[in-house]
Amino acid sequence: MDPVRNPFAPGAGQRPPELAGRDKELAAFEVVLERIARGRPERSLVLTGLRGVGKTVLLGELRSMALKRGWGAGKVEARPDADLRRPLSAALHRAVRDLAVRHRAPDRVEYVLGVLKAFALRAAPEGAKLRDRWQPGIDVPAANGRADSGDIEIDLVELFTDVAELAQDVGTGVALLIDEMQDLLPDDVSAMCAACHELSQNQAPLVVVGAGLPHLPAVLSASKSYSERLFRYVRIDRLVQEDAYQAILAPVTREDADITSDALDALFEASGGYPYFIQAYGKAAWDAAPSDPITAEDVQVAAPEAEAELAVGFFGSRYERATPAEREYLRAIAELTEGRDEGVSTADIAVFLGRKPSSLSPARDSLIKKGLVYSAERGRIAFTVPHFGRFLLGREE
């Protein structure tokens, strides 16, 4: 098969395989957009799931849906220990520009941009020299006395309110999409919850769509006790067999190629139904197939190539971030679960390692912060990365 035409290569195709089986989520977001645009109350949305299930790609599709309806839309990727003001300012600047092309009152747009600039400028530390201050690239004077108090909770409520009112002027709304939401700083999580609460109280046309690891609901709940009323939680999981087959067939048939039923079964078994793995194994199988159709033998020949690539880019890049003590903890999880994608008791890990549970808390907490494990339930821990245990057991130390 022609590797140049490989439909599983990153960016190939018009609808990435990760979106197969997500029609329910897309339809639900369409309803959210319609309800908010009509001034009816609606909760913001939080997508949770393991790595590799396609949350980021789904966020991108939701953003496209909002833009097609004339909404303003901006996307943020949260990073550990990073302040929210700067990336959030850039995302909302993009959203305001989306709205500005439809707005008939330039002074209203300039006012909101001035508020946004005032909010953004507070990202600079107190006493920072002028040359060290970040300039947000907003070509209007900063407003005074609005979203510039330095208290992120107060400022975010005021900023969201003004941006939402701008959208209301043109009869649409604003979608703010936040990827890796569990990495927000505690103060920023609290501010986000408070702002979403204010929006819901006022039925303002601004919706936050967050995506993150399975423990994200617990992060939000720990910040504000009322967070469960603010968000609609949607769990994104691996694809069932029928949807996984569609994720494989759709890109293949777009290239006027074919694949045998045995090859579909082999790809599903190798990938476990996880969209990221479907793409990795599908890409390798396409490259390995000497002719049309792709066969189960092609999948078997290609599997080592796919696994080698995953070992470096998907698994290895994360494993390398762990310290020796953290790697010992990860290995214990893999041994106790025998490489299966399931949780394990933290007490059992302590027994396995011959250590007191309290002595392992720093490693566990650091791994949670790095996004390598999550607390599936109280007293239990699991990998955030599918097949990670299998990778560790096959790794030569």
N, C-alpha and C positions, 0 to 999 in steps of 0.2 A: 504494500500500500504506500502511496506517495506521502512521505513525512511532511512535505510542505502543506498538504491539505489536511493534516491531522486535526479533526474537529475537537479533540480533547485537550489540545494545547491551550495554555492560559490565554484568555481573551478571544478564543476561537468561537465562532457561532454567534447568533444574535440573542439566544436565550441560554445562558449557562446551565449545565446539567444540574447544578445545585438547586435550581428552582423547580425541578420536577417534584411533584407531590406537595407543592406549597399553595395550591389553588385555594384551599380553605383560608389560609392566612391572608392571601391577597384579596379575597372577597370580603373578609372581615374588615380589612383596612379601608376598602372602598366605602363600606358603610360608615366607618369612623369619619372619613373625609366629608361624606354627605351630611351626616348629623351635625358636625361642627360648623360646616358652612351654612347650615340653616339655623344656627344659633341654639341648638339643642345640647343639653349636657352630655358629655362623653368623657370617659377616663382616658388618660394617656396609656401607652402600650409598652410592655416590657417583654422582650423575647429572650428566653434562656435556653441553654443547651451546651453540650460538650463542644470542644473544638472540632472543626471538620464537618459540622452539620449544615453549613451554608448560611449562618446568621448574617455575615457581612454582605454576602451577595443579595440576600433577601432585603436587607436595609437599603441597598442600592436600588432595588426594584421599587420599594415603597417610596423612595425619594422621587423616582421617575413618575410614579403614579400621581404624586402630589403636584409635580411640575406640569403634568399634562392637564390638570384641572385649574391651572392658573394660580396655584399657591406659590408662596415663597418657601424655599427649602434650603436647609444647610445641614452639613454633617460634621460631626466631631468624633475623633478617636481619642478616648481618654488614655492617659499614660500614668503609670505609678509615680507618685510623689510630684506630679506636675500640676500647677495651678490651672484652673478652668478658664479664667478670664480671657486669656489670649486666644486659644483655639475657639472658644465660644463666640468671641467678638468677630472673628473671621467668618464663622459659619453664619451668624446672623447678618453680617454685612452682605453676604451673598444672598440671603433671603430677602433683605430689604431691597437690594438691587432688582431681584426678580419682581417684586411688587411695584417698584418705581416706574417701570415701563407702562403700567396700567393706571397709575395714579394721576389725577388731573390737577393736583395742588402741590407744586414743587416745594412750597414752604413747609407743608406738613412732612414731606419726605426729608427735607433738610433738618427739621426739628428732631425727628427720630434718629437720623444719622448723628446729630449732635449729642443726643443722649447716649447712643451707642459708643461714640468716641469717648465721652466722659467715663463710661463704664470701662472701656478698654484701657484708658490711661492709668487707671488705678492698679493695673497689673505691675507697674513699676514699684519696687520697694521704696519705703519711706526714706527720704534723703538721698535718693539716687541722683547722680549728676545727669545733666541734660543729655550728654552724649550716650549715656547708658540707658536712657528711657526708650522703651519700645514705642514706635510710631505705627499706629494701626492702618495708615493709608486711607483715611477717611477725609475727604477734602472739604470739610466744613468745620467751623469753630465748635469746640466742645461746649455742651450745655453746662450750666451751673445749677447745682442743687438737685439734680435728678440722676439717680443711679451712680452717684459718685461719692457715697459716704465712706467707702472702704469696707463696709460690712456686706459681705457677699450675699447674705440672705435678703437684706433690705434692697440692695442694688438689683439683684436678679428679679425680684418681684416687680420693681418699677420698670426695668427694661422689658421684661416679657409683656407687661401691660401695655406699654407704648407701642411695641412692635405688633402686638395683636390688634390694637386699635387701628393701626395703619392698614393691616390686612382687611379689617372690617370695613374700612372706607371703600374698598374696591370689591366687596362681596365675596372674598375668599378667606384664606387662612394661611398659617405658617406651620410647617413641619420641621421640627428640630430632631435630628437623628443622632444618637450617641452610641458609638460602638465601644466595647470593652468598658461598659458602665461601672462594673465592679471596681475599676481602678481609680475612680474619682476619690479625691481627698474627703475625709469625713465632713468637713465644713461645707464642701461643695455638694455632697449628697444631701445634707440637711437643707441647704439653700434650694436645691432642685426640687425637693419634696414640698417645701414651703411655697415655691413659685407655682408648682402644679396645683397645689391646693387652692391658691388664690385664683388661678385661671378657671378651675372647675366651679368655684363659688360665683364667679362673674360670667360664666359661660363664654369665656373669651375664645376666639378662634385660633388658638395655638395649641398644638399637640406635640408632646415629647414622645419619641419612640426610642427606647433604650434596648440595647442588646448586650448580653453578657453571659457569664458562666452560671452553672446551676445554683450557686449560692447567692446570686444577686438579690433575690427577694429578701434573704436574711440580712444583707447589707442595708437595704432600704428600710426594713422593719426596725433594725437597730438604731437607725438615725431618727426616724419619726414613727411613733406608734400607729399613726393613722395612715401610713403609706399603703397598707393593703386596700384602702378605699380609693386611693388615687390612681392605681394602675390596674390594667387588665393583664394578667400574666399568661403568656403563651409559651408552652414548652415545645421547642424544636428538636425533633429526634431524628435518628437515622431513617432512611426510606424503607417502607415495606417493599416486598419483592416486586409487586406490580409497578410501583413508581420507580424503583431502581432500574427495572428493565426499560422503562420509558426514558430514563436519564441516559441510558446507553444507546437505545435505538434511535432517539431523535437526532442526535448529532451525526450518527452513522448514515441514516437515510438522507439527511440533508446533503451529504456528499455522494448520493446515488450509489452507496455501497451497501453491503449486507453483512449479517453476522448470524451464526448458527445458534439454535436454541441451547445446545450444550455449552457454547461460549458464553451465552448470557448467564447460564447457571454458574459457570466457573468464575465470571467476573463478580457476580453477586456474592458468592462464597468468599472470594478473596478480599473484597471490599467491606463485607459486613453490612452493606447498605449505606455506608457513610459517603456522602457526596464527594468529599475531597478525595477519598480513596478511589471512588468510582472513576474520577477524572484521572488520577495517577495510573491506575491499572489499565484504564481504557486507552490512555495515550501510549503506554508501553506496548499494549497488544496491537494497536494500529500500526505502530512502527515495526513490530516484529512480523506482522502478517505479510508473506510474500505475494499473496494475491487475494482476490475477493472470492468467497466471504471470509471473515475472521472466524477462526475455529477455536475449539477448546484447547487444541495443541498450541496454537499461537499464544493463548493466554498463559499456558503453562510455561512456555519458553520465555515469555515477557515478564513473568512474575518476579524473578530475581532482580531485573533491571528496575522495576517499579519499587521494590522493597529497598534497594540500595539508595534510590533517590529519596524515598521517604525517610530512610535512616539518617540521612544527612540534613535534609531541609526541614522535615516536619518533626521528627523525634530528636535527632541529634542536636539541633539548634537550641532546643529547650533543655535537654539534659546537660549541655555544656554550661548552662547558667547556674546549675546547682553546685553547692560546695560539697566537699567530701562527706560531711555529716549528713547533708541533705540527700546525697546519692545513696548512702546507706539506708536511709529511711525509705526512699523510693524503691530500692531493691527489696526491702522487707515486704512492702505492699505487693510487689510482683510475685514474690515467693509464696506469700500466704494466699493469694488469689489464684495461684498457678497460671498467671498471665491472663485471666479472664477480666472482662470489663465489669467489675463489681466492687462494692465497698468492703472495707475490713475494719474490725474493731481496733481502736487506738490502744486498748489494753493488750490485745493480742500482738500488736507490733512491739510493744514494750517487752512482753514475754519472749518473743522471737529473738529480739536483740539483747536480751538479758539486762535490760536497763529499767530504771524507774520511769514511770510515765511522765513525771514532771521534768525530767532531764531531757526528754525528747520534744517538749513543747516549743522551744525556740526553732528547731528544725522544721517542725510541722507548720508553725505560724509563718515562717519565712517562705515555705513552699506554697502556702495558700496565697501569700502576697505576690509571689512570682507567677501565680496562675497555673501551677503544675498539679496541684491537688485541690480538692474542695471537701467541705464537711457535708457528706450526703445526708446525715442526720446526726443528732447529738451522740458523740462517742464513736463515730465512724468516719472514715476518710476514704476517698476514691480519687483516681486519676481524672483530670479534666480532658486528657487526650486519649481517644479511643486506641486500643491496641498497644498502649504504651507499656503495659506489663509484659506483653509478648515480645516487644522490642527489647526490653531490659533482660529478659531471660535468655534471649538469643545473642546478647552482646557479650563479647569476650573482654573481660576486665584485665 
